[in-house]
């Protein structure tokens, strides 16, 4: 576990948690890889797992534009490719169940409910509603938003600010759980506390860095936040 000194925030008065979806609540990274790979193969565009990793946290449109690189295509062709990719992805989503929740997620959501914490999801995925329904956790979520509800995608803070507004919370009252560099950057820009999941190379800018949510308790997270604040006052 790593603690970092980031935004000039007040001592934490946390009232809500905002989760990213992909890589945090469930792992659809492989689904995205398979569907982007299928689309790239159909279009004769080079693509591999390394290229897919660079898409983490990006919207579908931004992902496609990165895959296309310098290729200039008519807007109608781009729209068709986006719809085709989404169709392939939804075929995977239809097979998802609660068994696809990542370890530790269900118990953490239950603990947040018992603690009367507000819970939101802020995702780069347009399919977030469908995925959450298939995972069987909709009744534990107070609000769901995605980058299509706001003007600017991550790493802009818009999607997290929108989620906080829906929860009727101030930014400083929110903890964001993210696994992508762009998401961590967006949450910090929103003035929120950030729990980063994954390698330091990717999420090291977060206030707290953990490998995953497996075995993580909400009380433990809350206990770590004052230590972050204390370390900031010592700098």
Helices and strands as residue ranges (DSSP letters): E 2-3, E 16-19, H 29-43, H 49-53, H 60-68, H 75-93, G 98-100, H 105-114, E 118-123, H 128-135, G 138-140, E 143-146, G 147-149, H 158-167, G 171-173, E 174-178, H 181-189, E 193-197, H 200-203, E 208-210, H 218-234
